[in-house]
Amino acid sequence: MKKIFIILTILVVLFFLFNIKSLSEINKTPINKNLSETVSADVEIKEKMFLSQINDIYLNVDDYLGKTIKLEGIFNIEEWNNKTYCFVFRNTPGCCGADGTTGFSVIWENKYPNNNDWVEAIGVLEIYEEDNSKRLMLNLLSLKPLSKSGEKFVTQ
């Protein structure tokens, strides 16, 4: 059990190290709600195995770079070190119980939804460099708020 918590803690740290993208250059125009119907995804992260699929992407980055990924999750914008970052994530077990998260940082050239909105995100997995560190992000093709949410806390 202790090994699982250590692994999950490492994954949470990796999530934040590899998934931060500044939004200072982003033009916020209206959300394109219909694009998701025309964009096909190479990888669809499903509800039942959400945590496992995200972990597989982080552990096998080269297999997923440049692929279009679709997922649903909680949208959030945060300020950190005087920069703005956006994420689509779900809550997971962490080092101290239910305090972990997993998902991706995202960049979108249109208007962002509100914090804590449940969204469908479709984007291309890319690596970018910030502060001499390589990080993962989804460069979004579609970001659509949804009226019905899935599981906010996942364990698999």
C-alpha positions in Angstrom: 0.0 0.0 0.0 2.9 2.3 0.8 4.4 1.7 -2.6 1.1 2.7 -4.3 1.1 6.0 -2.4 4.7 6.7 -3.3 4.0 5.9 -7.0 0.9 8.1 -7.0 2.8 10.9 -5.3 5.5 10.7 -8.0 2.9 10.8 -10.7 1.2 13.9 -9.2 4.5 15.6 -9.0 5.2 14.6 -12.6 1.8 15.9 -13.6 2.6 19.4 -12.3 6.2 19.4 -13.6 5.2 18.3 -17.2 1.8 20.0 -17.5 2.3 23.7 -17.0 1.7 26.2 -19.9 1.7 29.9 -19.7 -1.4 31.6 -21.2 0.0 35.1 -21.7 -0.1 34.9 -25.5 -3.6 33.4 -25.8 -6.4 35.4 -27.5 -9.6 34.7 -25.8 -12.4 34.5 -28.4 -15.7 32.6 -28.2 -15.7 28.9 -27.5 -16.2 26.7 -30.6 -18.7 24.3 -29.3 -19.3 22.4 -32.6 -15.7 21.5 -33.5 -15.7 18.4 -31.3 -18.3 16.8 -33.5 -15.9 16.9 -36.5 -12.6 16.1 -34.8 -11.6 12.5 -34.4 -9.3 11.4 -31.6 -6.5 8.8 -31.9 -6.9 8.1 -28.2 -10.0 8.5 -26.1 -9.4 8.4 -22.4 -12.4 6.6 -21.0 -14.1 7.0 -17.6 -13.4 3.5 -16.2 -9.6 3.5 -16.8 -8.9 7.3 -16.7 -6.0 7.2 -14.3 -4.4 4.1 -16.0 -4.6 5.7 -19.4 -3.2 9.0 -18.3 -0.3 7.2 -16.5 0.4 5.1 -19.7 0.7 8.4 -21.7 3.2 9.9 -19.2 5.2 6.7 -19.0 5.2 6.1 -22.8 5.3 9.7 -24.1 7.0 8.8 -27.4 4.0 6.6 -28.3 1.6 9.4 -27.9 3.3 12.6 -29.1 1.5 14.2 -32.0 -1.6 12.1 -31.4 -5.0 13.6 -30.9 -6.4 12.8 -27.4 -9.9 13.2 -26.1 -10.9 13.3 -22.5 -13.5 14.7 -20.1 -12.7 16.3 -16.8 -12.7 19.4 -14.6 -11.4 22.6 -16.1 -9.3 24.9 -14.0 -7.3 28.0 -14.4 -4.6 28.8 -11.9 -1.9 31.4 -11.2 1.5 30.2 -10.3 4.8 32.2 -10.2 3.0 35.1 -11.9 1.9 33.0 -14.8 -1.5 31.6 -15.8 -2.0 27.9 -16.4 -5.0 25.8 -17.5 -5.8 22.2 -16.8 -8.3 19.5 -17.6 -8.1 16.9 -14.8 -9.8 14.5 -12.4 -9.1 14.0 -8.7 -7.3 10.9 -7.7 -5.8 9.2 -4.7 -2.6 11.0 -3.5 0.0 10.8 -0.8 -2.5 11.8 1.9 -5.7 10.2 0.8 -7.8 11.8 -1.9 -5.6 14.8 -2.6 -4.1 13.9 -6.0 -5.0 15.0 -9.6 -4.3 13.6 -13.0 -4.8 15.0 -16.5 -3.2 17.6 -18.8 -2.3 21.2 -19.0 -4.1 22.7 -22.0 -3.7 25.6 -24.3 -6.6 27.0 -26.2 -6.8 30.0 -28.6 -10.4 30.7 -27.7 -12.4 31.7 -24.7 -12.0 29.4 -21.7 -14.9 28.0 -19.7 -15.3 28.8 -16.0 -13.3 27.1 -13.3 -14.7 23.8 -12.2 -16.8 23.4 -15.4 -17.0 19.8 -16.6 -15.6 19.8 -20.2 -14.8 17.6 -23.1 -11.3 18.4 -24.4 -9.7 17.2 -27.7 -6.2 18.2 -28.4 -2.8 17.2 -29.8 -0.2 16.0 -27.3 2.9 18.2 -27.4 6.0 18.8 -25.5 7.1 22.3 -24.7 9.9 23.8 -22.7 9.6 26.2 -19.8 12.2 27.1 -17.2 14.6 24.6 -18.7 12.2 21.7 -18.2 10.3 19.7 -20.8 6.5 19.4 -20.1 3.5 17.8 -21.7 0.4 19.7 -22.8 -2.6 19.3 -25.0 -2.9 21.9 -27.8 -6.6 22.0 -28.0 -8.7 21.6 -31.1 -11.9 21.6 -29.2 -13.0 22.6 -25.6 -16.6 22.1 -24.9 -18.4 22.6 -21.5 -20.8 19.8 -20.8 -24.0 19.9 -18.8 -23.5 16.3 -17.4 -20.4 15.4 -15.6 -18.6 12.1 -15.2 -16.8 10.8 -12.2 -14.8 13.6 -10.6 -12.7 11.2 -8.5 -11.1 8.2 -10.2 -9.1 5.4 -8.8 -8.3 3.4 -12.0 
